[in-house]
């Protein structure tokens, strides 16, 4: 007998009935860049995204909540004068991100999941994700600073800390530091698989975090090594991570899937700046139809096994009913 799969594709209602992958507001995490000055500063390479002061961030998050976006990921963009070799402003008690976290939790409480990026790249004067001694990035010294940063964010009220630095042993150090500081309920979303590469240019403009020398290949993962990637990612669970993230998303759908098969924890994926900006740029030139293409990006990430997607497209996708 001829199998006619098209029978179940005849109408939109039938297609929705048999759809195996869904994409809902609860799956999306909106990134926010926090700047010291009030108001907003447009980011040329991330159309539709701005650096915002704390009050502007509160207004934007309030509007986003009405769309159904209940999770945010915060990135601090300090003044250049606050960058230093030891990245001390990253763990300042009244730093930019702790102030933003406190304001968000006071305004929205348990209605909003506040996640914070834990990395030193925006706070070192070199733009590297760790503290350097000459050309070498010092792993253990950097881990100590990152653990302090995580505790400060937790103390301010962060629900989830998200280390993106890729230093060895940082998950265990953060978990132990959070427990010791009286924050056992603060979750860790580990950037479990994050590749060195060319996908982060617009982000580095937004966060003012381009490395001043060399590159990040000595600590971010090698795209060519999927077994190593999976080994290191799963090790983060043993060290105390509560959820794992893969970055960038579309080049790593296979790794999202393989990580999903090997773990029962939540899996996140970061639809990164170049993935977003490439669609925006091509749409501006009239080469692609932005809405369905962005939707296909996000659906492919969900289909691969991601429970959550960090994406700059979250707000617009809901405003314009792309999903």
Beta strands, then each sheet from edge to edge (+ up, - down):
strand 1: 28-35
strand 2: 40-42
strand 3: 50-52
strand 4: 71-77
strand 5: 113-118
strand 6: 132-133
strand 7: 136-137
strand 8: 160-163
strand 9: 187-194
strand 10: 243-247
strand 11: 266-271
strand 12: 308-311
sheet 1: 2+ 3- 1- 4- 5- 8- 9- 10- 11- 12-
sheet 2: 6+ 7-
end
